[in-house]
Structure formats: structure tokens, C-alpha cells
Amino acid sequence: MMVVAVLGLLAAGIVYLRPSLNAPAAKPVPRAAGLREVSTPIFFDVSFGDAQHGAVQVFNQRPSLPPPIYFTSDGGRTWRPVARYAYPITAVTFIGQRRMLAEKASGGTPALFVSEDDGRTWQPLGVDPRQFIFISSNAWPAFLGSDGWWLDWQPPLAPGSQQSAPVGMWHTSDGGRTWARLAASGIPRFANIDRVRFVDQRHGLLAMISAEDQGRAMIMATSDGGVTWGPAATFDTPQAGTRPLGILLLQHGTRLLAWLAVSSSTGPVPRLPGQSLVTTTFASVSDDGGATWGPLRPGPVTTASPVAVFDGKGRLLLLDGHRLWISEDGGTTWESRVAVMPQGLTSVFVVTAVPGSAYAVALRSSDVPRSGNAPAVLLNSPDGGIHWAEVRLPRA
């Protein structure tokens, strides 16, 4: 299963700058006949179940309206809008090859639905056990077959506010029809957390930034299905005078990778285009299911976004303007290539990569120095991130 989990804090802390490299423009993709583009997108969330089946969620400058959502079943060659319902779908993600979860504003109360046919039909997912109804890319439940785990936590009310411990963790063994609350003891208070990840029915992992010491990143592990948790690895800030922006877990096959981004900034994370934030990345690898972790190895220093993803070949990809960073050995060594963008576009970060395709968010270069919600563009690369073309979506 290849599901994007864009970092809550890292994605929110994206910084847009003019690229230092000038590359020739890629040829534009012909506009499909009869299609009209969505209005003023400012962000995209992309998830894929496999190389053919995916979903794109478009966030625009009218937050009062449900975000347009599109599905593909042919690897992104064509896209169809989500069907209209009395209560609109407000969020969606793949949790398997063809299985999807969606949140609907059902009668004014958010509720979770499941689809087994690429989003063509939806059924309620049993009882929603959450006390705090909040869906972001790191708040979806994680599934392995019919087993699922749901971290129930309340997001911070304001930037920089400390996060309390998770309210609870829930488990299902019947595909989500029923849920039982787990003790989930041993999880410390955190300032920033990634989504829960399980490598089998008993062994799971959580990556977080400690609330007690925000210069420390931690990986918590369970070996009893989520009932009890303990530290598997602790990473102190690897550079003096820096602080962690966030940590997440990446997985390709049996390899796990802890991806950490740090910055010398001591104030709030810049969130507006034109604000500079230089970040340094680090990676630690586990090849035994998260039981032991290697040392942090330095990765690229970026002026855009520090978000990296695994592609279908097991390579790490990171975009920094017109520069593409590639690692074929789990972050030990990196190669820099020129990313060829359509004329007038500056990449922000790779959203996800599946066999044969990668997706990234970009801005029009004229919008880069401006503050506010600058219009964004979704890009696709069929050759591992070297050449990029704009994805044209129909109007929902």
C-alpha cells in the first residue's frame, strides 16, 4: 500500500523561494477537450492505493466550500470528480489497493465512510469512536488487512501551543465495523506527531517530537498490538543551535526510515510565501521492523520544503525548487539533479510517488515572493522526478 502522509507540521511550514537553478521548461500537457480547470487551488493532497488507483483533493481559496476531489483508475491519465451526495465528502485517502476512507459531513456531524470500489459507492464505517473529530493526513486510521488502529488526539488550538497526550487509541479486527479502546499506556506528551504505523498485527510505531524537550525526537514502539508503548529510539537535535521541525516514518518494503528536519529558527515556523527557512534533513534506517535504528545521517539542506518520499524503486526523492535530490541507499548518500519544470513554475515538494509516476505541488514563479494563499499547481513526473508536467483536472 502506497499512501501519502504529508507531515502536519512540515507541510504547514513549507517555504517558497525563487530557485537558484534555471532549467529549460518541459512541454505543456495539451488541455483535454471540454474540461475546465478547478478554481484557484492553493494546495493538493494526493494518495494512491497502487500505481493505477489514486485520489487528489484540491484545497482552494474558498474554505467554506467542500474541497473538490478526483479519482483515477488509469495511473493519472484521466480523472473523474467524486460523485455528488446530499452530505458532501470533505476528505479522502486510500488505505489499500482499492479500499478508500472518506469523511462526510453527515447531518452536520463528520462521519467516516469506506469504499471497496475506487470511490464509486460508499458505506458507513461502523461506529466512529473518536472523541475529537479531526481529519488531517496524520489523523487517518491505519489498516493492515481487517485490523486497524486509530490514534484519537486533539490538535493544538494555536500555533506553538503544546500538545497533550493522545486521548486514546482504538483497534478494530473486523475492518472497522466495531472498535475497542486500547490502554495505549506509555505514550508521552508530544508537541508534534506523525500518524500511527503498524508493520504487523502486534508491532507498531509512532514518531513524535517531545513536548517536555522539544529538541528531542522520539520513536515509540509497541509489541502487543498497541496496548503498551515504549521508546525504540531517541534522537537529540543533531546540530547545535537548531530545533526539530518534525519527524515522520517512511517505509519501502521491509525498510523503515525516520526522516527528521531541523532548523536554526527559534521562533514560529514561517508559513507564508517569501519567508525564508533553511532546513537540514537527517535520516535513520531500521531493517528489523523498528526494533533498532541506525545513526542519523545528514541529508540535503533545503530552502523550500524538507519533505521526502520513497518512490516505487525504493529511492528517496526530495524537491528543492528546480533541484531534485535522489538517494538510492536510504539517505546515506545523495545525488543532485536538475528538475525540468513547465515554464514559469517553481516546485514546492513531492507529495507522493508510485511505480511509474510522482506528484508534486508547485507555484507560479510570479507568485513566489507574494504573501498569502498563492495559487498552486499539481505536477506529474513519469521519469522519477526529472521532467514534470501540469496535471489538468476537470471542474467538480
Secondary structure as UniProt FT lines:
FT   HELIX           8..12
FT   TURN            33..34
FT   STRAND          41..48
FT   STRAND          54..60
FT   TURN            63..64
FT   STRAND          69..72
FT   TURN            75..76
FT   STRAND          80..81
FT   STRAND          89..94
FT   STRAND          100..106
FT   TURN            107..108
FT   STRAND          109..115
FT   TURN            118..119
FT   STRAND          123..124
FT   TURN            137..138
FT   STRAND          142..144
FT   TURN            145..146
FT   STRAND          147..152
FT   TURN            159..160
FT   STRAND          168..172
FT   TURN            175..176
FT   STRAND          180..182
FT   STRAND          190..193
FT   STRAND          197..198
FT   STRAND          204..210
FT   TURN            214..215
FT   STRAND          216..222
FT   TURN            225..226
FT   STRAND          230..236
FT   TURN            240..241
FT   STRAND          243..252
FT   TURN            253..254
FT   STRAND          255..263
FT   TURN            273..274
FT   STRAND          279..286
FT   TURN            289..290
FT   STRAND          297..302
FT   STRAND          309..310
FT   TURN            312..313
FT   STRAND          316..320
FT   TURN            321..322
FT   STRAND          323..327
FT   TURN            330..331
FT   STRAND          335..338
FT   TURN            343..344
FT   STRAND          345..354
FT   TURN            355..356
FT   STRAND          357..364
FT   HELIX           365..367
FT   TURN            368..369
FT   STRAND          376..381
FT   STRAND          389..390
//
